[in-house]
Every structure is written in C-alpha cells, then in structure tokens.
C-alpha cells in the first residue's frame, strides 16, 4: 500500500525525516504531504509515532479530472472493494483548489456515485452502509484528483490531552514541529513564558522522553478488522516500552492563572506534569539576562487573540527584555510581518509555517 500523510505547509521535511528515521520505505515529499510505502503494520505505526503529520491516509490512486465524466470514470476505475466491504459506510469529503471542478458538493456527489457503481459491480445491489465507517477523502489540485481512505479518524494533532484549550492554542503538530526545528531533546533549559494551554512544553517533554504522540488515543483503523486492531495494539505496546522517565529542565509560565491551571491539567493527562515546572509569571517582567537554553513561544499576534497594537507592545517588551542575552536561543512564531522590526532585531533564520490556516513565520535567534 501507499500511504499519504498530509501536513502543515513548511513541515514536509520534518515529517519525511520522521518517516526515514523510523525505518519507513519509499518516502517522498511534495507540497503539503509526504507519502511512504508499507503494509498494515506500517500504517498503524505511523499513526502512533508520527508527531508532525496531520493524518495517515491510504492512497487509492490519482488521475487527471478536468470534467465530471473524467472524475467519475477515474474514481470508478479504482479498487474500492479491496478496502470497503459490502456493508461498510463510506462517506465522502474533500477539497478542490485551482481546478476546473470548483464545486466541492458536486465532486462529493460524483465520487460517491462512482464508488457505489464500482462496489455494486462486485457485491450486487445491496449496499446498506450500516457497518464500519471508511471515510473517503479526495483532493483535487490543478485538475489532478487523488483519492484516499482515512485510517486516523480524528486528526493526529488531537493527542487526547487537551479536553479544552485557551483561546488561541497552538496546534500540537505545529508545536512538535517547532521543537523538532530547534532540535530540542531535553538537554538544556526550555522556557515557554506564554504557555496558554501548555502545548509547546508538553510536546517538548514528550519528544525528550520518547513518548509517542498517539499512544493514548484511538484511531479509525482499529475498527477496520483484526489485522489493523492488532497492529495498532502492537505499535502502542512498542511505544510504551520505549518511553523514558527522567528529570527535564522545561518551564511553562503565563501571566493568566487560568492558562497556568489549564497547562497543569493538560500536562497531567499527557503524563508529563512531573517533568515540567508550571507557574504564573509575566514574560515581560521576567529577568532574562542570565538565562541560558531555549525560549520558545507562540505569543499573541493580533489575529485570534489580543488586538494588534497590544500584541506588538508585548513583542516589543519581550524583545527589549531579552536583547542583552545572546546565550538564550529564541524560537518565536508569529503572523505579524513586522515582527522583526517590533522585536528589535532581525532573526538569524526564518521559516514559513502555518498555524492552522494562519500563515506565520518562525523567527529563530541562535547565533
């Protein structure tokens, strides 16, 4: 089988590295996704272990679809019966970008009809769709259609430790990507002085301790049959056996007491509270002059939380408080295109990332 892992733009190389380091075969990157080759065990292992990807999809095939007829015939030609049983449910969802076929509802309807026709030719007329749910996904980009079945169910950023979150909580997969970019492994101090829901600190702790991101959640593929169910169980057991327990120099703080409480609750559910020091503090009143290690945060930037003027004052003050300390590396994500000007100095390196649908840059200061 060929699997596809959609990912946030800018994180493709991180997902590819995870797959290569994890021993997966046939790894290939493209804009917004990474693919690999494998069997059921590999699909289960990817769901449990991949930190930076959004889902694990089984790839059915791809083809040119400039008309609805081409879309119908292309879908009908795929071997849906190999993955969808006679009684299985197969709802369809997806997207179309820069393509002639712009109407997503129309594409959904055509794809559904084509799958039904294919399955009827194999199973006969009765398709009750009362059985296991096999979510069909499609993507049409520049008239090229790709069809998939989702093995993850809930997206991979839903690790299971955030039952609720702060107003502008960073996505878990993006926080893990920031930790990976910084190459943080728990050997030096890490500070998140605007922790919100604690996502960055929690992901940093799980990376440092080798705690697999999917070890405590369920996946859609566990209902696909005993093969998938057993493969996921084995992957989780392997993950549990490889996790470590050791003291970590990770500090999460926020000026909001509700954020501090939320961080503690989330860290407890994630199994890392005893490895993180969580406390209330004001980032711009903290003395950073003697701190060493890494400052990593997702401050408000006037999009989902705080107005832009207030957000820029916060960034300005943080820049002033940390300016004299060149021993403290800084990794700060922001959607404000004037960030460097407001912060007070140019970054050593910038990397384009997306926080959900918000285009951002990760500003890195490490020289």
C-alpha positions as CSV (number, residue, x, y, z in Angstrom):
1,X,0.0,0.0,0.0
2,X,0.9,3.6,-0.5
3,X,0.1,5.9,2.4
4,X,-0.1,9.7,2.4
5,X,0.4,12.0,5.4
6,X,-1.0,15.5,4.9
7,X,0.9,18.1,6.9
8,X,1.0,21.8,7.5
9,X,2.9,23.7,4.8
10,X,6.5,24.1,5.9
11,X,6.7,20.9,7.9
12,X,7.0,18.4,5.0
13,X,10.8,17.8,5.6
14,X,10.1,17.2,9.3
15,X,7.5,14.5,8.5
16,X,9.8,13.0,5.9
17,X,12.7,12.9,8.4
18,X,10.4,11.2,11.0
19,X,9.5,8.5,8.5
20,X,13.0,7.9,7.3
21,X,14.4,7.8,10.8
22,X,11.5,5.5,11.8
23,X,12.6,3.0,9.1
24,X,9.7,3.5,6.6
25,X,10.2,2.8,3.0
26,X,9.6,4.8,-0.2
27,X,9.4,8.2,1.5
28,X,8.6,11.0,-0.9
29,X,7.7,14.7,-0.2
30,X,5.5,17.1,-2.0
31,X,3.8,20.4,-1.1
32,X,1.5,19.7,1.9
33,X,2.1,16.0,2.2
34,X,4.6,13.1,2.5
35,X,4.0,9.6,1.2
36,X,5.5,6.2,2.1
37,X,5.1,2.6,1.2
38,X,4.1,-0.2,3.6
39,X,1.6,-2.6,5.0
40,X,-1.0,-2.5,7.8
41,X,1.7,-2.6,10.5
42,X,3.4,0.4,8.9
43,X,0.1,2.3,8.7
44,X,-0.6,1.6,12.4
45,X,2.9,2.5,13.4
46,X,2.7,5.9,11.5
47,X,-0.5,6.7,13.4
48,X,1.1,6.1,16.8
49,X,4.5,7.6,16.3
50,X,4.4,10.5,13.8
51,X,4.4,13.8,15.6
52,X,4.3,16.4,12.8
53,X,1.8,15.0,10.4
54,X,-2.0,15.6,10.3
55,X,-3.4,12.2,9.2
56,X,-2.4,8.8,7.8
57,X,-4.4,8.1,4.6
58,X,-4.4,5.0,2.4
59,X,-3.8,6.2,-1.2
60,X,-6.3,4.6,-3.7
61,X,-4.9,6.4,-6.7
62,X,-4.7,9.7,-8.6
63,X,-5.6,10.8,-12.1
64,X,-6.5,13.9,-14.3
65,X,-10.0,15.2,-13.7
66,X,-10.8,18.2,-15.8
67,X,-14.5,17.2,-16.2
68,X,-17.1,15.4,-14.1
69,X,-17.0,12.5,-16.5
70,X,-13.2,12.1,-16.0
71,X,-13.7,12.3,-12.3
72,X,-16.5,9.6,-12.3
73,X,-14.5,7.2,-14.5
74,X,-11.3,7.8,-12.7
75,X,-12.9,7.0,-9.3
76,X,-14.8,4.0,-10.7
77,X,-11.6,2.5,-12.0
78,X,-10.0,2.3,-8.5
79,X,-10.2,-0.9,-6.5
80,X,-12.5,0.2,-3.7
81,X,-13.6,-3.4,-3.0
82,X,-10.1,-4.1,-1.6
83,X,-10.8,-1.7,1.3
84,X,-14.6,-1.3,1.5
85,X,-16.7,-4.2,2.5
86,X,-20.3,-4.8,1.3
87,X,-21.9,-3.4,4.5
88,X,-19.3,-0.7,5.2
89,X,-20.2,3.0,5.3
90,X,-18.2,5.3,3.0
91,X,-19.0,9.0,3.4
92,X,-17.0,11.3,1.1
93,X,-15.4,14.7,1.9
94,X,-12.6,16.7,0.4
95,X,-11.5,19.9,-1.3
96,X,-10.8,21.4,-4.7
97,X,-8.1,24.0,-5.3
98,X,-7.2,25.8,-8.6
99,X,-9.2,23.4,-10.6
100,X,-12.0,23.4,-13.2
101,X,-14.2,21.4,-10.9
102,X,-14.7,24.0,-8.2
103,X,-17.9,22.8,-6.5
104,X,-16.9,20.5,-3.6
105,X,-20.5,19.2,-3.1
106,X,-20.8,18.3,-6.8
107,X,-17.5,16.5,-6.6
108,X,-18.6,14.7,-3.5
109,X,-21.7,13.5,-5.2
110,X,-19.9,12.3,-8.3
111,X,-17.3,10.4,-6.3
112,X,-19.9,8.8,-4.1
113,X,-21.9,7.6,-7.2
114,X,-18.7,6.3,-8.8
115,X,-17.8,4.3,-5.7
116,X,-21.3,2.9,-5.5
117,X,-21.2,1.8,-9.1
118,X,-17.8,0.1,-8.6
119,X,-19.0,-1.7,-5.4
120,X,-22.3,-2.8,-7.0
121,X,-20.4,-4.4,-9.8
122,X,-18.5,-6.5,-7.2
123,X,-21.2,-7.0,-4.4
124,X,-24.5,-6.7,-6.2
125,X,-27.2,-4.1,-5.5
126,X,-27.4,-4.1,-1.7
127,X,-25.0,-1.6,-0.1
128,X,-26.7,-0.8,3.3
129,X,-23.7,1.2,4.7
130,X,-24.6,0.0,8.2
131,X,-21.1,-1.4,9.0
132,X,-17.7,0.0,9.7
133,X,-17.1,3.6,8.7
134,X,-14.4,4.0,6.0
135,X,-14.0,7.8,5.5
136,X,-13.2,8.6,1.8
137,X,-11.2,11.7,1.2
138,X,-10.4,13.5,-2.0
139,X,-8.2,16.3,-3.1
140,X,-8.3,18.0,-6.5
141,X,-5.4,20.3,-7.1
142,X,-4.9,21.9,-10.6
143,X,-7.2,19.3,-12.1
144,X,-5.3,16.3,-10.6
145,X,-7.6,14.2,-8.3
146,X,-6.3,12.0,-5.5
147,X,-8.5,9.6,-3.6
148,X,-7.8,8.2,-0.1
149,X,-9.3,6.3,2.9
150,X,-8.6,7.9,6.3
151,X,-7.1,5.5,8.9
152,X,-6.7,8.1,11.6
153,X,-10.2,9.3,12.3
154,X,-9.6,12.3,14.5
155,X,-6.6,14.3,13.1
156,X,-3.3,13.4,14.6
157,X,-2.9,16.8,16.4
158,X,-5.7,15.6,18.7
159,X,-3.4,13.7,21.0
160,X,-6.1,13.3,23.7
161,X,-4.6,15.5,26.4
162,X,-6.4,18.8,25.6
163,X,-10.1,18.4,26.6
164,X,-10.3,22.2,26.4
165,X,-7.9,24.9,25.4
166,X,-7.1,28.5,25.5
167,X,-8.5,31.0,23.0
168,X,-5.6,30.8,20.6
169,X,-3.9,27.5,21.4
170,X,-1.3,26.3,19.0
171,X,-1.9,23.0,17.2
172,X,0.0,20.1,18.7
173,X,1.6,19.1,15.4
174,X,2.9,22.6,14.9
175,X,4.3,22.8,18.4
176,X,6.1,19.5,17.8
177,X,7.4,20.9,14.6
178,X,8.9,23.9,16.4
179,X,10.6,21.5,18.9
180,X,12.0,19.4,16.1
181,X,13.3,22.5,14.2
182,X,15.0,23.7,17.4
183,X,16.5,20.1,17.8
184,X,15.4,20.2,21.4
185,X,15.9,16.9,23.3
186,X,15.7,17.9,26.9
187,X,19.4,18.6,27.5
188,X,19.1,22.3,28.1
189,X,16.6,24.6,29.7
190,X,13.5,25.4,27.7
191,X,11.1,28.2,28.6
192,X,7.7,28.9,27.3
193,X,6.7,32.2,29.0
194,X,3.3,32.4,27.3
195,X,2.3,28.8,27.6
196,X,-1.5,29.2,27.0
197,X,-2.6,25.5,27.1
198,X,0.9,24.2,27.6
199,X,1.2,22.7,24.2
200,X,4.8,23.6,23.4
201,X,6.1,22.5,26.8
202,X,4.1,19.2,26.7
203,X,5.3,18.4,23.1
204,X,8.9,19.2,24.1
205,X,8.6,16.9,27.1
206,X,7.1,14.1,25.1
207,X,9.9,14.4,22.4
208,X,12.5,14.4,25.2
209,X,11.1,11.3,26.9
210,X,10.3,9.4,23.7
211,X,6.6,9.4,24.5
212,X,4.7,8.6,21.2
213,X,2.1,11.1,20.4
214,X,-0.6,8.6,19.6
215,X,-0.1,6.2,22.4
216,X,-3.1,7.3,24.4
217,X,-5.7,7.8,21.7
218,X,-7.8,5.6,19.4
219,X,-7.8,5.5,15.6
220,X,-10.4,4.8,13.0
221,X,-8.5,1.9,11.5
222,X,-8.8,-0.1,14.8
223,X,-12.4,-0.8,13.6
224,X,-11.2,-2.0,10.1
225,X,-10.6,-5.6,11.2
226,X,-8.4,-7.7,13.5
227,X,-5.3,-7.1,11.4
228,X,-5.5,-3.3,11.9
229,X,-6.6,-3.6,15.5
230,X,-3.7,-5.9,16.4
231,X,-1.2,-3.8,14.5
232,X,-2.3,-0.6,16.4
233,X,-2.1,-2.5,19.7
234,X,1.4,-3.8,18.9
235,X,2.5,-0.3,17.9
236,X,1.2,1.1,21.2
237,X,3.0,-1.6,23.2
238,X,6.2,-0.8,21.4
239,X,5.7,2.9,22.1
240,X,5.1,2.3,25.8
241,X,8.3,0.2,26.1
242,X,10.5,2.8,24.5
243,X,9.3,5.8,26.7
244,X,11.8,7.1,29.3
245,X,11.4,8.8,32.7
246,X,13.9,11.5,33.7
247,X,14.0,15.0,35.1
248,X,13.7,17.7,32.4
249,X,14.6,21.4,32.5
250,X,11.3,22.6,31.0
251,X,9.5,25.6,32.3
252,X,6.0,26.8,31.3
253,X,4.5,30.0,32.6
254,X,1.8,32.5,31.8
255,X,0.5,35.7,33.3
256,X,-3.0,34.3,33.2
257,X,-3.8,31.9,36.2
258,X,-6.4,30.1,34.1
259,X,-3.7,29.3,31.5
260,X,-1.4,28.0,34.2
261,X,-4.2,25.7,35.5
262,X,-5.1,24.5,32.0
263,X,-1.4,23.8,31.3
264,X,-1.2,21.7,34.5
265,X,-4.4,19.8,33.6
266,X,-3.2,19.1,30.1
267,X,0.3,18.1,31.2
268,X,-1.2,15.7,33.7
269,X,-3.3,14.0,31.1
270,X,-0.3,13.8,28.8
271,X,1.7,12.1,31.5
272,X,4.4,14.8,31.7
273,X,3.3,17.1,34.6
274,X,6.0,15.8,36.9
275,X,8.7,16.6,34.3
276,X,7.5,20.3,33.7
277,X,7.7,23.2,36.1
278,X,4.5,25.2,35.6
279,X,4.0,28.6,37.3
280,X,2.5,32.0,37.0
281,X,4.8,34.8,35.7
282,X,4.8,37.8,33.5
283,X,7.1,37.2,30.5
284,X,7.9,40.9,30.1
285,X,8.7,41.4,33.7
286,X,11.0,38.4,34.0
287,X,14.7,38.9,34.2
288,X,16.1,37.1,31.2
289,X,19.6,38.4,31.5
290,X,21.2,35.3,33.0
291,X,19.0,32.6,31.5
292,X,20.5,30.0,29.1
293,X,18.9,27.5,26.9
294,X,15.9,28.0,24.6
295,X,13.0,30.4,24.8
296,X,10.2,29.1,22.6
297,X,6.7,30.6,22.4
298,X,3.6,31.4,20.4
299,X,2.7,35.0,21.6
300,X,-0.5,36.7,20.6
301,X,-0.1,38.5,17.2
302,X,-3.4,40.3,16.9
303,X,-5.2,37.7,14.8
304,X,-7.1,35.3,17.2
305,X,-6.2,36.9,20.5
306,X,-5.5,40.5,21.6
307,X,-5.6,43.5,19.2
308,X,-2.5,44.1,17.0
309,X,-1.4,47.2,18.9
310,X,-1.4,45.4,22.2
311,X,0.3,42.3,20.7
312,X,3.1,44.5,19.2
313,X,3.7,46.2,22.6
314,X,4.1,42.7,24.1
315,X,6.6,41.6,21.5
316,X,8.5,44.9,21.8
317,X,8.8,44.5,25.5
318,X,9.9,40.8,25.2
319,X,12.5,41.9,22.7
320,X,13.8,44.6,25.0
321,X,13.9,42.2,28.0
322,X,15.9,39.5,26.1
323,X,18.1,41.8,23.9
324,X,21.2,41.7,26.0
325,X,21.2,37.9,26.4
326,X,22.9,36.3,23.4
327,X,23.2,33.0,25.2
328,X,19.4,32.4,25.2
329,X,18.2,31.0,21.9
330,X,14.8,32.1,20.8
331,X,12.2,30.4,18.6
332,X,9.1,32.6,18.3
333,X,6.3,32.0,15.9
334,X,4.2,35.0,14.6
335,X,1.9,36.0,11.8
336,X,2.9,39.7,12.2
337,X,5.0,40.6,9.1
338,X,6.6,43.4,11.2
339,X,7.7,41.1,13.9
340,X,11.5,41.7,13.5
341,X,11.0,45.4,13.4
342,X,8.9,45.3,16.6
343,X,11.1,42.7,18.4
344,X,14.1,44.9,17.7
345,X,16.4,42.8,15.6
346,X,16.5,40.6,12.5
347,X,16.2,36.8,13.0
348,X,19.2,34.6,12.2
349,X,16.8,32.5,10.2
350,X,13.1,32.5,9.3
351,X,10.9,29.5,8.4
352,X,7.4,29.8,6.9
353,X,4.9,27.7,8.8
354,X,1.1,27.6,9.1
355,X,-0.8,27.8,12.5
356,X,-4.0,26.2,11.2
357,X,-4.9,28.4,8.3
358,X,-2.9,31.4,9.5
359,X,0.3,32.0,7.6
360,X,3.2,32.5,10.1
361,X,7.0,32.7,10.3
362,X,9.1,31.0,12.9
363,X,11.7,33.6,13.9
364,X,14.9,31.9,15.1
365,X,17.7,33.6,17.1
366,X,20.5,31.3,17.9
367,X,23.9,32.8,16.9
